[in-house]
Amino acid sequence: MPHWHPAGGRFVSAPLPRLSPYALAGVALLHVGGVSSGLIRVGPKATRQLASPRLYRVKLCNKGFGRLMVKRVILVTGTPCVGKTSVARLLAEKLNALYVNLTELALKENLVLGKDEKRGSVIIDEKSMKRAVGKLIEDCGEQGVVVDGHYAASVVPKRFATHVFVLRRDPVELRGFMERAGFLGNKLWENLAAEILDVCLVDALKAYGSERVCEIDVSKKSVENVVAEILEVLSGSRKCYVGIVDWLGKLEQEGLLEEFLKI
């Protein structure tokens, strides 16, 4: 079971793709070396309505194309077991878009710098990954792209991303999914902490700004229902919000905070 972390000081741990339909690109994000910005809370008090994500211009690099056109490059991100891959695959199918799984891409193209022996993890080559993702986006012509990965915000260039959907799942429900997927010990608690402390959301906001980021609470929802919500946002019939959940406050109110937040 390989584990991954981008080289920029954030460690991630991930089971191989197809381990389960819900934990396909798992992540535990630990900010180290004095970096603490990834642990900023974005709770209900910070909730604000955002304009519907807009389409950005992407220059086509395919032979024979010299014009600018509008295309969607959609990121689906979040902690492990929120259902990223299931949602991203179905969304790509609905949109007739190219599906890109970052974990599969890293394995296929060997986009790694080496191993972190202490953590038993593989270090992602962020620069090489950015180039590979950019080339895939450019080479697909007019076709839209759906990128699936917990560290998508680190490797998808800002100029390409048009929409960023951060999937969120209630930690009590999430723990059950993680345990069934084989997460144990520190990796379980690290991943739960990442969800409770909004790590993937903060990463997305830092990388792309609030105009392109939308949170989707997937708790107790089917993949089909989640994709339907995303399609409504893309069509403009549903508002896009950030700050829709406060897992820290919820767990504290329920008396479960110490049980779930162990790091």
Helices and strands as residue ranges (DSSP letters): E 4-6, E 10-11, E 30-31, G 37-39, G 44-46, E 48-50, E 56-59, E 68-71, E 73-77, H 84-95, E 98-101, H 102-109, E 112-116, E 121-124, H 126-139, E 145-148, H 152-155, E 163-168, H 171-180, H 185-196, H 199-208, E 213-217, H 223-235, E 240-242, H 247-253, H 257-260
